[in-house]
Amino acid sequence: MSLAAAIASFDNPRGYLAAATMGLPPRQTIAALRRDLDGWQSGTCNPKDYDGVVARTRGHYASLVGIGVDRVAIGSQTSVLASVLASAVPPGAEVLCVLGDFSSMVFPFLQRPDISVRSVALEDLAASIGPTTWLVAFSHVQSSNGRVADVDAVTAAALRFGARTFCDTTQSVGVCPVDATLFDATVCHAYKWLCSPRGVAFLTVSTALQEQLRPVHAGWYAGEQVWSSCYGPTMQLAQDARRFDVSPAWQAWVGAEASIDMFATLDIAEIWRRSVTLGDLLCDGLGIDRQGQAIVTWADADGRDLARLSAAGVTASGRAGRLRAAFHLWNDESDVAAVLGALR
């Protein structure tokens, strides 16, 4: 699919600058959901049919982030999948996080009183990795301000000290190129930039790290043969990353298949260039330094600017005392003009 065709698949996206909060669904996603709901209502849905939906969506996502499909597990929430990593940290070991990172990448580790969780500024992350660091847990793009982590520096430092890397790509996959093979593990919720229903998340894990992780959420969908291993007392889990699967919310995956299939066919670098260009254009209009990112933020502690945008029909969001305007593939120069017009 061309970028122009993908943009045309979204209905009336003008003034929507909130992909960092919740993506918009393309028409094919809504159509797939409606067909499935009709089948459910008529009693013609077969639970086994959703296995194909999940398998295809898993494959589309694997292609999108450049990793083998056998390295991809599925789930429904970032924090749930992150807890698999949190449960594997040895007692007394250090987990290095980013100050102000999203709670789903911090809380699963903070609930372990027997480990050390240290948070540092994003720009200090690579330099703060040391011989006591067992895991570096960080977001590729920060939710609160859109800042992009220096992946090369972080992964190089982690390799030097033998630390593992765990990266949340929820705010990047779909808008910014991501290579999941650079990390020991990644997690992504698809309801933002991948324009999917909420309840579709992915965990990627390297072969080496898989041996150190325990499938703490093991259920029937993590079985080697899903439909023939769904009763006890014996347990035979999948040999690959599917052993970390969490049972899928069927309708959500029907919608996700159409959305993620579309993004897997697009040039994500082209989307990133387009989004950053619009973000920098907005910075120029606001008279602030260019930020070089798809999420543009500025101070708005009292929410006054956000209220003015809302009154003008522009949808954005506020986080951590800052207004957050997120540019995705459907946005264009008219959205920049709409923001500037509302604020003037």
Summary of the structure (lengths in Angstrom):
residues: 344
radius of gyration: 20.5
end to end distance: 37.9
largest distance: 67.1
contacts: 1161
relative contact order: 0.17
helix: 42%
strand: 16%
